[in-house]
Amino acid sequence: MATKVWKGHLNFGLVSIPVYLNTGARDEHTALCQLHQPCGSRTKKPDFCPACNRNITRDEIVKAYEKGEDSYVVLTKEELDGIAPASEKIMDITECVPRETVDEIYLAESYYLLPEDAGKRGYFLLANALRDTEKVAIAQLTKNSREHVVLIRPSGKGLMLHFLYYATEVNRVPEFDYLNEVPLEKSLVKMAEQLVDSLSTEFDPEIFENGYDMRLNQLIASKLDKAVKAPTPVTAKANVLPDLTAALQASLARPGRKISFEKPPVGKSKAKRKVA
């Protein structure tokens, strides 16, 4: 069962819904460690104080703000606890907006927003209201000592919650402001649309796999077991065609493409995976 990563109340007007968050997506990859090449020992990163010239324990550490070179403002745990926002335990929905008005660039982490038993009626009431009005809810939530803006949307029978980047965290690309569109022949536009149509399908995340991680596992397995064949080196080849017309015509003439990756060997030789 997934671990609860946050627990509190979601306020929908004067309706208070006890809820909790479970991770909705996670990064999965094969972990590599670092060794000291001359001796083959694994490197470590202990907390170390250069002034005292010794390793230190966690209870000796305090948080501080660096106001200048070697000059700090020390902040105690009590002081930091005193300024913790109410959103550590309560999410207040401040507004409901059309989903299409939230640019995808703002979306960060995803979580399942689930109700405690006592909050199911309010939970499903909110989910149905958002679904029927085609809106998403915006609130704030504090997690890991940081206050976040979050988006709550209906999904399936329940609600999903997405952390959002603040506007100041989103990189603005001024180059877009200076882009001037170039004239395009109607024949090119039509072929491009035909190519889009030929690639159009329902999104199915199940067909995509982490090809690099699979090849990494196969490489590790081949070093552990000589009977396992090492992966074939990957070569990237760019398509070089004389002009757009030729490129589009060749693209439309290609048979349907299928996504496939080399499968890693299965068994004792397979490297362990790490979930980050």
N, C-alpha and C positions, 0 to 999 in steps of 0.2 A: 504494500500500500504506500502511496506517495506521502512524503513528509509535509506537514503543514509548515509553510514558510512565513505566514502572518495570520494573526487571529484578532478579530475585533468586531466592530459594528459598522454597517453601511447605512448611512442616513439618507433616505429618500423623502425629502420634505420632513414631516414629523413622524414618518414611518422609520423605525430603527430595526435593522435586520442583522442579527448575529451571523457573521460569515467567517470564512477562512480561505486562504490561498494555497493551492497546490501547483507545483511547477507544470507549465503547459508544454514546454519544449526544453531540450537540453543539448548541450554540445557533447558529442561522443567522438572520441578519437583514441588512437593508440599513443600512450605517453612514452616519451623518451627522456632518460635522465642524462646528467652530465658527469663525465669521468675526468680525472686528472690523467692526461695521456701518459706521462712518464711512468707512473706507478700503477695506473688502472684503478685507483680508488675513487669512490663516488664523492663528489664535492658536496659541501653543506653550506647553509647560509644562516648561522646563528646570529641572534641579536648581540652586537658587540659594541662596547663603548671605547672609542680610541683614546679618550682622555685618561680613563682608568686602566686601559690596556687589558681588558678582561671581558669574557662573555657575561651577559646580564640576564636576569629572569624577567618574566612578564610583569610581575608585581612591582618592579623597579621603574617601569616606564610610565610616563605621563604624556598627555597630548599638549601640543603647543603650536602657536602661530609664529612663523619666522617674519619679524618686522624689518630685519636688516641682517647683514652678514654677522653671524655668530651672536645675534640678538633675538630673543624670543619672548613671547607673551605666553606664560604657562596657564593652562586651563584645567581646573580640577574636575573630577568626575561629578561632584556635587553641582558645580557651576554648569556643566554641560547638561546634566539631568534637569536643572532648573529652567532651561530654555527649550526643552524638548516640546515640540508642537503637539496639539491635541490629536493630530492625524496619526500618532503612533498607535492609537487604539480605535479611532473613529474616522471613517471616510465620509465626508459630507459631499453629496452630489451638488455641485454649484450651477451646472447648466446641462442642457441636453441639446445636441446639435446634429444636423444631418451628417451621416457617416462620410459622404463624399467630400465634405468640407475639410476633413482632416487629411493632410498630405501624408502619404506613406513614409516619407523620410523621418517623420516624428516618432514612428513606432519603434519600440525597443523590446524589452522582455515580455513574454506572454505567460499568463497564468490562468488556471481554472479558478473561477470565483464560485465557491460552493457554500450552501447554507447550513448552519447548525439546525437541528430539528426544530427548535423553537422559532426559527425565522423563515420556515419554508413558505408560509402563505404570503408574506411580504416579498420574499425572493421571487416567487413565480408571478406575483402581481407586477413587479418591476420588469421582469423578463418579457412578459406579455405586452406591457405598455410600450416598451422600447421596440419590440418587434412590430406591433401594430402601427406605430407612428413612424417607423423606419428611422429612428434616431439612435444615437449613442450617448451615454452619460459621461460627464467629465467630473473628476473629483481629485482630491489630493490624499496621499498616503505616505507615511514615514516608515521606511525600512532600512535597516543597517545604518542608522544615524543620519539618514538623508531623506529630505522631503521630496516626493516625486509627484508629478502630474500623471494621472492615469485615465485611461479610456475604458469604459465598460460597455460591452456589446452583447446582444443575444447571440447564442450559438447552440444549435441543436435544441435540447430541452432546457438548457441553462444559460449561464453567463460566462463570458471570457473577460479577463482584465489584461490590458496592455499598458506597460509603463511607457510614458512619452518623454522624449527629449524636451528640454526647455528651448525656447526660441534662441537663446544665446548660445546653445550647444550645437545648433545646426549650422553647418558651414554654408555660408552664402557664396555662390559662384558668380562673381561679377561678369565673367566672360559671357554668361547667358544674356546679360543685358545688352551686349554689343553684337550679338549674333544677328546677322541679316540673312533672311531667307533668300535662297537662290531660285530662279525660275526652273520649273520641272515640266518636261514634256508630258502631255496627257497619256501617251503610250507607256512611258516609264511608270507613271502613277498607277495605271491600270494593271501592269504586270506585277508591280509591288503588292497591290491589293490581292491579286490572284495568288501570289506566293504566301501572303498572310493567310488566305483562305485555305490553302493546301496544308498549312501547318497548324490550323485551328483544331482544337480538341478540348475536352474537359480536362481541367488540371488534376493530375493524379500524382501526388508526392511519392507514392510507392515505387514508381518506375525509376526514381533517381537514387543513386547510391554513391557513397564516398569512394570513388575509384582510387584516389591517392592512398587512403587508409588501407584499402584492400591490397594494393601493391606493396605497401609498407609491411603489412602482416606477412605477405608472401615472401618478401625479401628476408625478414627476420626468420621465418620458418625455414627458408633454404639454408640459412647459416646454422640453424639448430639441427637440421636433418638433411644430409647430402642427397637423400632420395627425392627431396622436394626441389622442383625446378625453380630457379630464380625468375622473377618477372621480366618480361621483355621490355627493354628500354622504350620509353615513350618519345616519339618525335612529333613536334608540332610543325604543321605545314600550312602556310597561308595560301588561300586561293588567289591566284594572280590572273585576272582576265583583263583584256584590253580596255573594256569600257562597261558602263552600267548595263547597257542593253544586252551585251553578251553574257554578263554575269547573271542577270535576271532570267534570260532564256535558258541558260544552262541549269539554273536552280530549279526552274519549273519542269525541266526535262528529267530531273533526277527521280529515282524511285523513292518511296516513302522511307524515311530514316527511322531506325530503331536505336534506342539507347541501350548499350550493353557494356559491361565491364568484366575484366577477368575476375573469376571468383577465387578467393584465397583458399588454401588447403584447409581441410577440416580435420581436427584431431589434436593430439598433444602438442604438435609443433606450432599451433596457432598462437600468436602473441596475445597476451592479456590486454583487455581494453579498459580504458579509464573514462569515467563519466565526470566531466568537469562541471 
